């Protein structure tokens, strides 16, 4: 993402509670079931995917926000 001269690499994933994943999977066929991923695993995956895209010498700064939609 770039705004003016400022550039930032951004990665986002949807997090669902384990309980929510189980509830949603009850109505799904076995092949279409969702897999629970912890917040830690999601963050680690995002950082691993962004690392090769960053120029050498760049530091990684992780900012996490909680978003609530009503």
N, CA, C and O atoms as a Tinker XYZ file with bonds, in Angstrom:
   280  protein
     1  N      0.852000   -1.149000    0.000000    73     2
     2  CA     0.000000    0.000000    0.000000    64     1     3
     3  C      0.911000    1.227000    0.000000    63     2     4     5
     4  O      1.923000    1.256000    0.700000    81     3
     5  N      0.544000    2.242000   -0.791000    73     3     6
     6  CA     1.349000    3.453000   -0.841000    64     5     7
     7  C      0.450000    4.675000   -0.719000    63     6     8     9
     8  O     -0.568000    4.787000   -1.401000    81     7
     9  N      0.846000    5.584000    0.159000    73     7    10
    10  CA     0.159000    6.861000    0.326000    64     9    11
    11  C      1.227000    7.932000    0.229000    63    10    12    13
    12  O      2.067000    8.072000    1.117000    81    11
    13  N      1.186000    8.685000   -0.858000    73    11    14
    14  CA     2.238000    9.672000   -1.083000    64    13    15
    15  C      3.578000    8.974000   -1.215000    63    14    16    17
    16  O      3.728000    8.066000   -2.031000    81    15
    17  N      4.562000    9.394000   -0.411000    73    15    18
    18  CA     5.885000    8.769000   -0.440000    64    17    19
    19  C      5.999000    7.623000    0.559000    63    18    20    21
    20  O      7.014000    6.927000    0.591000    81    19
    21  N      4.974000    7.423000    1.365000    73    19    22
    22  CA     4.993000    6.365000    2.382000    64    21    23
    23  C      4.479000    5.055000    1.786000    63    22    24    25
    24  O      3.427000    5.017000    1.149000    81    23
    25  N      5.237000    3.991000    2.005000    73    23    26
    26  CA     4.870000    2.670000    1.512000    64    25    27
    27  C      4.770000    1.706000    2.678000    63    26    28    29
    28  O      5.578000    1.751000    3.606000    81    27
    29  N      3.780000    0.839000    2.625000    73    27    30
    30  CA     3.613000   -0.172000    3.674000    64    29    31
    31  C      3.106000   -1.462000    3.052000    63    30    32    33
    32  O      2.259000   -1.442000    2.158000    81    31
    33  N      3.628000   -2.581000    3.530000    73    31    34
    34  CA     3.117000   -3.887000    3.120000    64    33    35
    35  C      2.022000   -4.272000    4.112000    63    34    36    37
    36  O      2.210000   -4.177000    5.324000    81    35
    37  N      0.891000   -4.702000    3.592000    73    35    38
    38  CA    -0.258000   -4.993000    4.445000    64    37    39
    39  C     -0.768000   -6.398000    4.159000    63    38    40    41
    40  O     -0.880000   -6.806000    3.003000    81    39
    41  N     -1.074000   -7.127000    5.218000    73    39    42
    42  CA    -1.678000   -8.451000    5.064000    64    41    43
    43  C     -2.823000   -8.598000    6.045000    63    42    44    45
    44  O     -2.710000   -8.205000    7.206000    81    43
    45  N     -3.926000   -9.162000    5.580000    73    43    46
    46  CA    -5.086000   -9.336000    6.455000    64    45    47
    47  C     -5.683000  -10.722000    6.250000    63    46    48    49
    48  O     -5.668000  -11.263000    5.144000    81    47
    49  N     -6.197000  -11.277000    7.315000    73    47    50
    50  CA    -6.900000  -12.558000    7.279000    64    49    51
    51  C     -8.092000  -12.462000    8.226000    63    50    52    53
    52  O     -8.068000  -11.710000    9.200000    81    51
    53  N     -9.116000  -13.224000    7.929000    73    51    54
    54  CA   -10.282000  -13.276000    8.796000    64    53    55
    55  C    -10.014000  -14.254000    9.929000    63    54    56    57
    56  O     -9.585000  -15.383000    9.690000    81    55
    57  N    -10.264000  -13.830000   11.154000    73    55    58
    58  CA   -10.133000  -14.707000   12.320000    64    57    59
    59  C    -11.520000  -15.087000   12.801000    63    58    60    61
    60  O    -12.382000  -14.229000   12.989000    81    59
    61  N    -11.728000  -16.379000   12.996000    73    59    62
    62  CA   -12.970000  -16.883000   13.572000    64    61    63
    63  C    -12.638000  -17.684000   14.817000    63    62    64    65
    64  O    -11.683000  -18.462000   14.825000    81    63
    65  N    -13.419000  -17.497000   15.863000    73    63    66
    66  CA   -13.215000  -18.278000   17.081000    64    65    67
    67  C    -13.396000  -19.762000   16.770000    63    66    68    69
    68  O    -14.134000  -20.128000   15.855000    81    67
    69  N    -12.724000  -20.600000   17.531000    73    67    70
    70  CA   -12.814000  -22.047000   17.321000    64    69    71
    71  C    -14.265000  -22.526000   17.444000    63    70    72    73
    72  O    -14.713000  -23.378000   16.678000    81    71
    73  N    -14.973000  -21.978000   18.395000    73    71    74
    74  CA   -16.380000  -22.334000   18.607000    64    73    75
    75  C    -17.220000  -21.980000   17.374000    63    74    76    77
    76  O    -18.109000  -22.738000   16.987000    81    75
    77  N    -16.939000  -20.844000   16.769000    73    75    78
    78  CA   -17.661000  -20.407000   15.573000    64    77    79
    79  C    -17.365000  -21.319000   14.401000    63    78    80    81
    80  O    -18.269000  -21.670000   13.642000    81    79
    81  N    -16.107000  -21.709000   14.244000    73    79    82
    82  CA   -15.720000  -22.613000   13.157000    64    81    83
    83  C    -16.455000  -23.944000   13.299000    63    82    84    85
    84  O    -16.956000  -24.482000   12.311000    81    83
    85  N    -16.523000  -24.478000   14.519000    73    83    86
    86  CA   -17.241000  -25.742000   14.743000    64    85    87
    87  C    -18.718000  -25.609000   14.374000    63    86    88    89
    88  O    -19.290000  -26.493000   13.737000    81    87
    89  N    -19.326000  -24.498000   14.781000    73    87    90
    90  CA   -20.745000  -24.278000   14.484000    64    89    91
    91  C    -20.987000  -24.188000   12.978000    63    90    92    93
    92  O    -21.932000  -24.786000   12.464000    81    91
    93  N    -20.143000  -23.450000   12.278000    73    91    94
    94  CA   -20.295000  -23.307000   10.830000    64    93    95
    95  C    -20.063000  -24.633000   10.108000    63    94    96    97
    96  O    -20.720000  -24.919000    9.107000    81    95
    97  N    -19.143000  -25.431000   10.607000    73    95    98
    98  CA   -18.817000  -26.698000    9.955000    64    97    99
    99  C    -19.923000  -27.735000   10.083000    63    98   100   101
   100  O    -19.996000  -28.657000    9.272000    81    99
   101  N    -20.773000  -27.604000   11.070000    73    99   102
   102  CA   -21.882000  -28.562000   11.226000    64   101   103
   103  C    -22.774000  -28.583000    9.999000    63   102   104   105
   104  O    -23.347000  -29.620000    9.663000    81   103
   105  N    -22.895000  -27.456000    9.331000    73   103   106
   106  CA   -23.785000  -27.334000    8.175000    64   105   107
   107  C    -23.060000  -27.564000    6.850000    63   106   108   109
   108  O    -23.683000  -27.497000    5.790000    81   107
   109  N    -21.773000  -27.831000    6.893000    73   107   110
   110  CA   -20.988000  -27.970000    5.662000    64   109   111
   111  C    -20.646000  -29.424000    5.377000    63   110   112   113
   112  O    -20.574000  -30.260000    6.278000    81   111
   113  N    -20.440000  -29.695000    4.101000    73   111   114
   114  CA   -19.953000  -31.015000    3.715000    64   113   115
   115  C    -18.501000  -31.134000    4.143000    63   114   116   117
   116  O    -17.814000  -30.133000    4.346000    81   115
   117  N    -18.044000  -32.368000    4.277000    73   115   118
   118  CA   -16.695000  -32.608000    4.789000    64   117   119
   119  C    -15.619000  -31.899000    3.956000    63   118   120   121
   120  O    -14.652000  -31.378000    4.511000    81   119
   121  N    -15.782000  -31.878000    2.651000    73   119   122
   122  CA   -14.777000  -31.267000    1.767000    64   121   123
   123  C    -14.771000  -29.741000    1.854000    63   122   124   125
   124  O    -13.790000  -29.104000    1.470000    81   123
   125  N    -15.846000  -29.157000    2.351000    73   123   126
   126  CA   -15.961000  -27.695000    2.374000    64   125   127
   127  C    -15.815000  -27.108000    3.773000    63   126   128   129
   128  O    -16.138000  -25.939000    3.988000    81   127
   129  N    -15.341000  -27.891000    4.712000    73   127   130
   130  CA   -15.227000  -27.411000    6.086000    64   129   131
   131  C    -14.101000  -26.395000    6.246000    63   130   132   133
   132  O    -13.078000  -26.455000    5.564000    81   131
   133  N    -14.321000  -25.469000    7.161000    73   131   134
   134  CA   -13.317000  -24.465000    7.500000    64   133   135
   135  C    -12.322000  -25.060000    8.483000    63   134   136   137
   136  O    -12.652000  -25.985000    9.225000    81   135
   137  N    -11.112000  -24.533000    8.489000    73   135   138
   138  CA   -10.090000  -24.980000    9.431000    64   137   139
   139  C     -9.807000  -23.846000   10.410000    63   138   140   141
   140  O     -9.567000  -22.707000   10.009000    81   139
   141  N     -9.837000  -24.172000   11.691000    73   139   142
   142  CA    -9.533000  -23.162000   12.705000    64   141   143
   143  C     -8.044000  -22.837000   12.673000    63   142   144   145
   144  O     -7.201000  -23.731000   12.596000    81   143
   145  N     -7.733000  -21.535000   12.732000    73   143   146
   146  CA    -6.350000  -21.073000   12.830000    64   145   147
   147  C     -6.283000  -20.049000   13.960000    63   146   148   149
   148  O     -7.067000  -19.100000   14.000000    81   147
   149  N     -5.347000  -20.252000   14.865000    73   147   150
   150  CA    -5.202000  -19.333000   15.997000    64   149   151
   151  C     -4.697000  -17.974000   15.505000    63   150   152   153
   152  O     -4.164000  -17.860000   14.402000    81   151
   153  N     -4.873000  -16.954000   16.339000    73   151   154
   154  CA    -4.379000  -15.616000   15.989000    64   153   155
   155  C     -2.874000  -15.640000   15.772000    63   154   156   157
   156  O     -2.359000  -14.985000   14.866000    81   155
   157  N     -2.174000  -16.398000   16.605000    73   155   158
   158  CA    -0.720000  -16.506000   16.475000    64   157   159
   159  C     -0.349000  -17.087000   15.110000    63   158   160   161
   160  O      0.530000  -16.562000   14.428000    81   159
   161  N     -1.020000  -18.169000   14.716000    73   159   162
   162  CA    -0.706000  -18.823000   13.437000    64   161   163
   163  C     -1.033000  -17.911000   12.258000    63   162   164   165
   164  O     -0.291000  -17.874000   11.276000    81   163
   165  N     -2.134000  -17.182000   12.349000    73   163   166
   166  CA    -2.504000  -16.250000   11.282000    64   165   167
   167  C     -1.451000  -15.150000   11.160000    63   166   168   169
   168  O     -1.010000  -14.835000   10.055000    81   167
   169  N     -1.046000  -14.564000   12.289000    73   167   170
   170  CA    -0.034000  -13.497000   12.270000    64   169   171
   171  C      1.286000  -14.011000   11.715000    63   170   172   173
   172  O      1.931000  -13.330000   10.917000    81   171
   173  N      1.688000  -15.193000   12.126000    73   171   174
   174  CA     2.950000  -15.767000   11.647000    64   173   175
   175  C      2.908000  -16.005000   10.135000    63   174   176   177
   176  O      3.884000  -15.724000    9.440000    81   175
   177  N      1.791000  -16.519000    9.624000    73   175   178
   178  CA     1.640000  -16.760000    8.189000    64   177   179
   179  C      1.727000  -15.459000    7.402000    63   178   180   181
   180  O      2.401000  -15.394000    6.375000    81   179
   181  N      1.045000  -14.424000    7.884000    73   179   182
   182  CA     1.079000  -13.125000    7.202000    64   181   183
   183  C      2.509000  -12.593000    7.146000    63   182   184   185
   184  O      2.963000  -12.142000    6.095000    81   183
   185  N      3.220000  -12.645000    8.273000    73   183   186
   186  CA     4.594000  -12.133000    8.313000    64   185   187
   187  C      5.516000  -12.935000    7.403000    63   186   188   189
   188  O      6.391000  -12.358000    6.758000    81   187
   189  N      5.341000  -14.243000    7.337000    73   187   190
   190  CA     6.163000  -15.073000    6.453000    64   189   191
   191  C      5.893000  -14.746000    4.987000    63   190   192   193
   192  O      6.817000  -14.755000    4.174000    81   191
   193  N      4.644000  -14.461000    4.643000    73   191   194
   194  CA     4.307000  -14.133000    3.262000    64   193   195
   195  C      4.792000  -12.741000    2.868000    63   194   196   197
   196  O      5.120000  -12.506000    1.705000    81   195
   197  N      4.840000  -11.821000    3.826000    73   195   198
   198  CA     5.283000  -10.457000    3.522000    64   197   199
   199  C      6.805000  -10.328000    3.446000    63   198   200   201
   200  O      7.316000   -9.483000    2.711000    81   199
   201  N      7.523000  -11.145000    4.187000    73   199   202
   202  CA     8.983000  -11.025000    4.276000    64   201   203
   203  C      9.678000  -10.956000    2.910000    63   202   204   205
   204  O     10.494000  -10.055000    2.713000    81   203
   205  N      9.401000  -11.857000    1.956000    73   203   206
   206  CA    10.103000  -11.781000    0.667000    64   205   207
   207  C      9.744000  -10.549000   -0.163000    63   206   208   209
   208  O     10.466000  -10.206000   -1.099000    81   207
   209  N      8.653000   -9.890000    0.163000    73   207   210
   210  CA     8.219000   -8.715000   -0.596000    64   209   211
   211  C      8.869000   -7.423000   -0.115000    63   210   212   213
   212  O      8.801000   -6.400000   -0.796000    81   211
   213  N      9.495000   -7.468000    1.048000    73   211   214
   214  CA    10.085000   -6.263000    1.627000    64   213   215
   215  C     11.507000   -6.041000    1.121000    63   214   216   217
   216  O     12.260000   -7.001000    0.955000    81   215
   217  N     11.882000   -4.790000    0.876000    73   215   218
   218  CA    13.268000   -4.494000    0.498000    64   217   219
   219  C     14.222000   -4.847000    1.639000    63   218   220   221
   220  O     13.835000   -4.829000    2.808000    81   219
   221  N     15.465000   -5.166000    1.293000    73   219   222
   222  CA    16.459000   -5.496000    2.319000    64   221   223
   223  C     16.660000   -4.303000    3.241000    63   222   224   225
   224  O     16.676000   -3.152000    2.804000    81   223
   225  N     16.812000   -4.601000    4.517000    73   223   226
   226  CA    17.033000   -3.556000    5.499000    64   225   227
   227  C     15.762000   -3.021000    6.147000    63   226   228   229
   228  O     15.830000   -2.279000    7.127000    81   227
   229  N     14.613000   -3.388000    5.610000    73   227   230
   230  CA    13.360000   -2.933000    6.209000    64   229   231
   231  C     13.089000   -3.713000    7.482000    63   230   232   233
   232  O     13.332000   -4.918000    7.547000    81   231
   233  N     12.586000   -3.024000    8.486000    73   231   234
   234  CA    12.187000   -3.680000    9.725000    64   233   235
   235  C     10.693000   -3.978000    9.670000    63   234   236   237
   236  O      9.921000   -3.252000    9.043000    81   235
   237  N     10.310000   -5.041000   10.328000    73   235   238
   238  CA     8.899000   -5.411000   10.369000    64   237   239
   239  C      8.277000   -4.839000   11.635000    63   238   240   241
   240  O      8.772000   -5.060000   12.740000    81   239
   241  N      7.200000   -4.113000   11.463000    73   239   242
   242  CA     6.440000   -3.559000   12.575000    64   241   243
   243  C      5.043000   -4.151000   12.492000    63   242   244   245
   244  O      4.336000   -3.960000   11.502000    81   243
   245  N      4.651000   -4.866000   13.527000    73   243   246
   246  CA     3.331000   -5.496000   13.519000    64   245   247
   247  C      2.360000   -4.633000   14.311000    63   246   248   249
   248  O      2.586000   -4.319000   15.479000    81   247
   249  N      1.291000   -4.263000   13.653000    73   247   250
   250  CA     0.241000   -3.495000   14.308000    64   249   251
   251  C     -1.042000   -4.305000   14.177000    63   250   252   253
   252  O     -1.465000   -4.640000   13.071000    81   251
   253  N     -1.649000   -4.612000   15.299000    73   251   254
   254  CA    -2.906000   -5.356000   15.247000    64   253   255
   255  C     -4.013000   -4.497000   15.831000    63   254   256   257
   256  O     -3.825000   -3.791000   16.822000    81   255
   257  N     -5.138000   -4.574000   15.211000    73   255   258
   258  CA    -6.309000   -3.814000   15.639000    64   257   259
   259  C     -7.469000   -4.774000   15.812000    63   258   260   261
   260  O     -7.531000   -5.821000   15.167000    81   259
   261  N     -8.366000   -4.412000   16.670000    73   259   262
   262  CA    -9.608000   -5.168000   16.808000    64   261   263
   263  C    -10.700000   -4.384000   16.106000    63   262   264   265
   264  O    -10.916000   -3.203000   16.378000    81   263
   265  N    -11.371000   -5.051000   15.214000    73   263   266
   266  CA   -12.469000   -4.420000   14.497000    64   265   267
   267  C    -13.767000   -5.112000   14.884000    63   266   268   269
   268  O    -13.836000   -6.340000   14.918000    81   267
   269  N    -14.770000   -4.342000   15.169000    73   267   270
   270  CA   -16.068000   -4.892000   15.528000    64   269   271
   271  C    -17.105000   -4.337000   14.557000    63   270   272   273
   272  O    -17.226000   -3.123000   14.393000    81   271
   273  N    -17.835000   -5.217000   13.928000    73   271   274
   274  CA   -18.884000   -4.802000   13.002000    64   273   275
   275  C    -20.235000   -5.173000   13.598000    63   274   276   277
   276  O    -20.431000   -6.306000   14.038000    81   275
   277  N    -21.149000   -4.240000   13.612000    73   275   278
   278  CA   -22.490000   -4.501000   14.165000    64   277   279
   279  C    -23.518000   -4.429000   13.056000    63   278   280
   280  O    -24.708000   -4.618000   13.305000    81   279
